[in-house]
Amino acid sequence: MTAEVGDVNRIAFLDVLRGVALFGILLVNVFSFGADYPAWSGMIDQLAWQAKHVLFETKFWMLYSLLFGMGFFLQTQSPEYTTVRSLRRLSVLMLLGYLHGLLFEGDILMLYAELGVLLLLLYRLPTNWLLSLGLVLALSFPLGHLLGGDRGDEWPAENAMEAASWLEEDRDYSPLAVGSFTEVLAYHSTFLPERFWADWQYPDSGFLVLACFLLGFCLMRSDWGALARLTRAQSTFTALGLWVLGLSLMAIERYWSGAVGYMPFALSDATPRQVLGGDLVYLVATLSLTGAWFCSVWCWVQGRWLVGMRNLIASAGQMSLTGYLSQTVIFTTVFYGYGLGAAFVWGPAQVVAFAVVVYFLQLLLCHSWLQRFRRGPLEWLWRCLTYWRWEPMRR
């Protein structure tokens, strides 16, 4: 299914999927300002945290990474494609990511630019080679965690009181909470540039991101049309099966966390074998739920329900770079000390509500923008610098 946008034929499903992924990334990112602390022990806060962890965490950057690989394949099929142009495109992405990383430590654009260069070196290999390499890269997380150990984080706190004291200390001393704009930039500059190999033993490993790139690329190259040939019943059955499998495995991961102290992102009390088992469960659960989101959006695009909302989300998907970076401008203004100073003050329920409001406003603004312009402002700039020519902006 395609949609005509300006002078470009776009695949509507990819726009909707990208727009959905934009919300998931926003939701996970806003937890970075204190809402992840175990001090928030109220029932509503715990439900919000569990929903984020089970349904969104890791799943949505995987979804976005699949989209990057799929989009890269479409670029290679363009008559205007050249390796030099692709390198220029990745260079612009790296620059935007570097500037973004000065504001927010969780930038993904630098990571995508660096791994995009590796994708350029690999994509001509046979599909079965790429899929085999993707499997090896995916296993770097559980095997790396087994061999390389934890990152040395202090998490988890001994109890809720200790976690609350950490929150209080961050409110008083963290540069995010009390620093000026220049102090925030200086603080984040110490983490730059991104090193995709740094956290190779964790679920946010750059190697796992590259595995998703390869999977998305192979999906488009091998037989993208097979998805379109599925009946509605087959698509629905596939989505439901992936939801059941993924949620069942996440229930096991949550039980394992409580039973033996397994933690996918933090210091575990579990034995190395228990950590390996938990990591394998978490990895398969994450892949299943990523597939469930993917297939569910596909079913939605093929149907006729909530078409208006789907169109709004597709608009956000067409402007995903602008949307992603503008989200950071919004939440840093709200959370950082030079703004409203909500860092380490809002709990899980509050940041989830905040994310929903921000995303809904973005949907309206993106849809309104695309009524007048061909592309988002940063998408337009990215295209101009990639093709090294002035592109029309207005419709």
N, C-alpha and C positions, 0 to 999 in steps of 0.2 A: 504494500500500500504506500503510495507516495502522495505528497502534498506539494503544490506549487508555491514556492516562496521566492518572490522576486524573479530572478533569472536562473534559479537553481531548483532542480527537482530534489526534494528531500524525502527520505523514508520516514513517514509519520510515526511509525512504531519507535524508531530510534529517538525521535524528538520527545515523545511522551516518556520513554524510559529514562532519558537523560533528565527530564524535568522531575520525575519521581526520585531519581538518585540525588538530585540537588537538595531535596528535602531531607533525605536520610543523612547526608553529609552535614547539613546544618544542624540537625538534631544532635548528632554525636559531638560535633565541635563545641556546642554551647555548654556541654558538660565539663569542658576543660577549665572552667573558672571556679572550681570549688564544689560543683554539684556531684562530682565523683567520689568525694570523701565519704567514708562510712559513718560519719557523724550524723548524717540525715537518716534517722532510724524510724521516722513516722511511717504509718502504713501507706499513705498516698505517695510519699517520697520514695519508699521502697518499691512500690508498684511501678512508678515512673522509671526508676533505675533498672529494674528487671526487664521492663519492656524495651528500654534502650539496648540493654546488653543482649537480650535474646533475639530481637527482631532487626536491629539496626547496626550494632557495633560489628565492624569488619565486613558485614554483608554489603554495605553500600559503597565502600571504596572498591570492593571487588566488582560490583556492578559497574561502577564508573570506569574501572580498568578494562573490563570486557568491552565497554563502549569505545574506549580509546583504541583497542586493537581492531575492532570492527570498522571504526572510522578510518584507521590507517589503511586498511585494505581498500576501502572505497577511494582514498586518495591515490593509491597506486594504480587504480584503474582509470584515472582521469587522463585525457589526452595531454593535459598540461603538466603532468607529473614529471619531476626530475629529482634526482638525489640532492642536488644543490638546493633546490627550492624546499625540499623537506628539511634539510639541515637548517636553512634559514628560519623555517617555521618553528623548529625546536629551539633555536637560539632565542627567538622572541619569547617563547614560552618560558625559557630559563630566566630571562631578564625579568619578566613579569613575576615569576615565582620568587626570585631573589628579593624584589621590592616588597612582595607580599609577605615573605618570610621575616622581614624586619618588623612587621606588625604582629604576626601570629606564628607561633612555633610549629603549628600543625599544617603548614603549607604542603600541598601535593604536587604543585606545578613543576618545581625543580626536579622532584623525583621522576615525574613523567617525562620531562625533557631529557634527563640523563638516560633513563631506560629506553626512551624512544630512539636514541642513537644505537643502542644494542639491538633494538628491533630492526633498525635499518640494516644492520650487519647480518641478521639471521633470517629475514622473512623469505628469502629466495630458496631456503632449504625445503625439502619435501615435507608435506603435511605430517606424515607419521613421525618424522624426525622432530618436528616442532612440538608435537603433542607429547612425545617421550621426554623431551627436554622440559616441557611445562610440568610434567609429573615429578621429575627430579627436583625442579625448583620449588614446587609446592611442598615436597617433603623436607625441604630445608628448615621449615618451621619446627615440626616435632623432633626431627633428628638433631637439628642445631640446638634446640632447647635441652635435649638430653646430653649432648656432648659439651655445649658451651655454657650451660647453667643459666641462672637468672641474671638480669641486668644489675643486680645489686640494689634494687629499690628497697625503700624502707617499708613499703606496703606489705601486708595490711597492718593497720594499727592493732595494738593489743586489745583495745576495747573502744567503745564509742566516746568515752571521756578523753582518751588520748587523741582520737581523731578530731574532736572538737577543739582541743588545745592547738592542734596543727592548723586548723582553720583560723583560729584567733591570731596565731602567729603570722600567718600569711596575710591576713587583713592589715596587720600592723607593719609588716616589713617587706612583703613581696613587691618588687618593682612594678608589677602589673596593677597592684592595688594602690600604691602610694607614689609611684614614679611619674615624672613628667614625660611628655611626648618623646623628648630626646633620650631620656633615660630608658624608656621602653625600647627604642630603636637600638640603643647600645647593648641592652640586655639580650635582645634577640640576635644581634649580629654575631654573638659568640657561638651560635649554633649553625652558622652559615659557612660554606654552602652545604646543601644536603649531601649526605653520603649514603647511597642506596644500600651499601653492604653493612652499615653500622649495626642495625638491629636484626640481623639475619636469623636469629633464633626465636623471633616472636611473630605473632599473627599479622603485624603491620610491616613485615619484612619486605624490602624492595625486591627480593627474589620472588616472593609470592605475587607481587604486583606484576612483574615481568611474565610470570606464568599465566596470569589473567590476560595480559596483552596477547600472548601467543594463542591462548584458547579463543579469544574473540576474533583474532585474525583468521585462524583455521576455520572457525564457524562460518565466516563469510566466504572464505575461499573454497571450502569443500562442497557445501550444498545448502546455501541459504534458502533456496526455494523449497527445501524439504519442510521447513517450518510452515510455509504458506500452504502446503498440501495437506497438512493435518486438518481433520474435521474439528468442529467446535467441541464435540464430545471428547475427542482424543486430547485436544489442548487442555481442556478442563480437567480431565483425568490425570494428565501429567502434572499439572500445577498442584492438584490436591495431593497426589502421591508425594511430591517433593515437600509440601508443607507438613504432611504427617511425619515423614522421615526426619526432616530437619528439626521440627519442634520436639519430637521424641528424643532425638539425640541431645538437644539443648537441655531437656529435662534431666537426662542422665548427667550432663556436664554440671548442672546446678546441684544435683544430688552429690556428685563427686566433690564439688567445692565445699559443701557443708560437712561431708563425711570425713574427708582426709585433708582438707585445706588446700585443694588444687586451685591455682590461679593462673589463667592464661596470660595475663598482662603484668603480673606482679610476683613478688617473692612468695613461693609456695612453701607450705609446711609439709607437703607430701614427699614421698620417696621418689627418686628418679624414675622408677618404673611406673609409679602412679601418675607422675607428671606426663610421661610419654603416653600412657593410656588416655589421660584427659586431653592432651593435645590432639591426638588422632581423632577422638570423638568431636572435639571442637572444630577441627578442620573439616571433617566430613559434614558436620551439621551446618557449618558456614557455607560450604559449597552447595549443599542442598537448599538452604534458605535463599541463597543468591539466585539459584535456578528457579525457586518458587516465585520470587519477585519478578524475575524475567518472564516466566511463562504466564503469570497472572496479568502482567501488563499487556502481553500479547493477546490474551483472551479479551481484555478490556478493549483494546484497539479494534478487534474484530467484531465487537458487539455494538449495540446501539443505546447503551445506557450511560447516563452522565456525560453526554457528548460535550456539553458546554464546559464542564470542568476539565475534560480531557483536552479540549482546545486551549484552555488557559495553561494547563501544565505543558502542553507542546510548545507554547510560546516561551515559557521559561526554559525549556530544553534547547530551543534555538538560540537562547542567550545565556547558555550555562556558564560561560567564562565570566561574563559581566555579572551574572547572578552570584557566582561563587565568590568573586572578589568583593562585590558590594555587601554580601553577608558579613564579611570580616569587618568592613568599615562600620557597619551597623553595630555588631555585637562588641567590637572593641570600644566604640564610643559609649556604649551602655556599661560595659564591665570595667574598663580601665580607670585608673585613678584620675587621669586628666579629663575623663568624661563624667559619667554618673556614678562611678565607683561601686558598681554592684558585684565586683569580683569577690568571691568567697563569702558572699552574703546570701545569694539565692540558692535554694535547694533544687533537687531534681524536678519536682512538680512545677516550680516556677519557671525553670529554663525550658521545659517542654512547652508550656503555654506560650512563652516568649517566642520559641521557634515556630510554632503554628501561626502566630500573628505575623511575624516577619515574612514567612513563606507566602501567606495569603496575600499580603501587600505586594510582594514581588510578582506574584501571578498577575495581579491587576496591572501593575506598572509595565511588565514585560509585554502583556497583550496590547496595552495602549500604545507602547513604543512601536511595535511591529505593524500597527495600523498605518504608521507614517514613514517608517524606515525599513530598509531591506534587512538590516542586521543590527545586533546590539552594538553599542559604541566600541567595546573592546574587541568584539569579533570583527568589526570593520577595520580597526587599527591592526589587528593581527593579520588579517587578509592583505591589507595594503603593504605591510612590511614583508610578508611572505612572498607576494608576487612582485614586489618592488614597483608598484604602479598605483595611481590614484583610482580607487574604486568608487562607483556611485553609491551614495548613502540613502538618499530619499527614494521613495517609490515613484 
